[in-house]
Each structure stands twice: as structure tokens, then as C-alpha cells.
Amino acid sequence: MVWLDNETQIDAVTAVSGSGPAYVFHLVEALAAAAREQGLSPAVADRLARQTVIGSAALLEADSSAPSVLRENVTSPNGTTAAGLAVLMGEPGLTDLISRTAAAARKRSEELGRS
């Protein structure tokens, strides 16, 4: 459970937590599409993408470490994960994309609240 300091924060909650599951599902879609592009069958690609997110979520639930620590723990220096993260963390990068995504959802939540 989360308590807000101010009711005006509800639009931010909607943007992140209310809409967030769709963002995660889209990530699974994107991971599966990337797996297919790398030559895996649709069934294997879908299974791997789903299980990757499920396993990651289970680790987040079981370990109270910051997500950045968990990310660092599974990243070998100069390894394959580091190569992929260099793209995700480069410019403009995933952080910027998610920020713009949440801002758009918050703006729409505010608009809906006024109508």
C-alpha cells in the first residue's frame, strides 16, 4: 500500500502504476519480437520473454536491493548484458522514453479529471 502526500499526486500514480502493466506487457512484446529477429521461433521467443520478466519480478520481490544494484549484479563487465545496456542506457535511452511515456499518461489523466 502507498499513501500519497497530496491528492494531486494521483495523476502520477495513474501514469506509473495504473498504466504500468501495459508498459510491462509491451516490453514483453518487444523482447519476444527481438528474439524472433535473432532467429528464435515465435513460441520460444514468447516463452523466453515472459519468463524473463516473471523471473525478474520474482527477484525484485525477493531481494530488497535497489533495482540498480540488481541490474549491476547480473551485468558482467564487457559482457553481452553490458553491450545491450549500453544501448538502453545511451541517448536518448530507455529512461528518457519511460519519462516521456509517464508524462503523457499523467497529462491525459489530468485532462480526464477535468472533464
SULTA-V240303 format. One record per pair of residues at least 24 apart in sequence whose ideal C-beta (glycine too) atoms are under 7 Angstrom apart, sorted by the first residue. I is the first residue (numbers start at 0). J is the second residue. Records with the same first field share a line. If there is no record, write none. Layout:
BEGIN
I = J ; J
END
This chain:
BEGIN
10 = 105 ; 108 ; 109 ; 112
11 = 105
13 = 104 ; 108
14 = 101 ; 104 ; 105 ; 108
15 = 101
18 = 104
22 = 100
23 = 52
26 = 52
27 = 52
END
